[in-house]
């Protein structure tokens, strides 16, 4: 029998940045996948299912603090545990 803990429910909005108010550390104890417009994406930094958008880095562009410049893409968003 497997005694693995059940993962918490995925929130409507989630960010991988620990400084964000939408960061939930308990979710990242498990592997999370994002499907955007039917294809799985590996570069999603933040998502919102109800509003239908994801934030992804814009190539290798960085701001003056060294953080990647993010762009918002709109479409159908699905989050799942792998």
N, C-alpha and C positions, 0 to 999 in steps of 0.2 A: 504494500500500500504506500501511496505517496503522501507524505506529510507536508508537501510544499504549500506555503501560504497562498491564499487566493489574492490575486492582484486587486488593488482598489479600483473603483470605477474611473474611467477616463473622464477628465473634466471637459467642459465645453471649450475652454480656452486654456492653452498650456504653452509655456515658454521654457527653453532650456537654459536661459540666463538666470543664475541664482539671485541676481539683484532685482529681478522682475517680481511684481506682486502676483503674477500668474504662474510662478514656478512652484511645483509640488514635488518635493524630493521623494516621497513614497512611491510615486508613479515611475520614477526613473530607476528604481530597484529592479524593475522588469524591463524587457526590451519592447519599445514602442515603435510601431510602424505607421506611416502616413501614406494614404492613397489620395492623390490629387488628380481630379478629372480622369479617374480610371487607371492611372499609372502610379506605381509606387515611387516615392521620392525619398532620397537619402539626405538631402541638404536643408530640410525644413528647420528653422530656428524657433518659430512660433506659429500657432494655428488657432483658428476660431471656427468651430463647426457651424454654429448658428448663423454667423455673418458670412460664411463661405469664403475665407481667405487664408493664405499662408504667407509667411515672411521668409524669404530666402536671400542669401548673399548675392550681390550683383557682381559676379565675376571675382576678380582679385582686388577690386577697389576697396580702399580703407579710408576712414576719416582721419582727422588729425591726431586722434588719440590711439590710432592703430586698430580700431574695431572695424569689422567689415561693414560696408554700406549695404543696407537691406532694402529690398523692394517687396511690395505687396502684390501678390497674384490672386485674382478672384476666380472662383470656380467651386466645384463640388469637392468637399473635404471629408475624408473618412479616417478615423483613428482606430487602431487595433493593437492588441498585444500579439507578439510573434510567439 
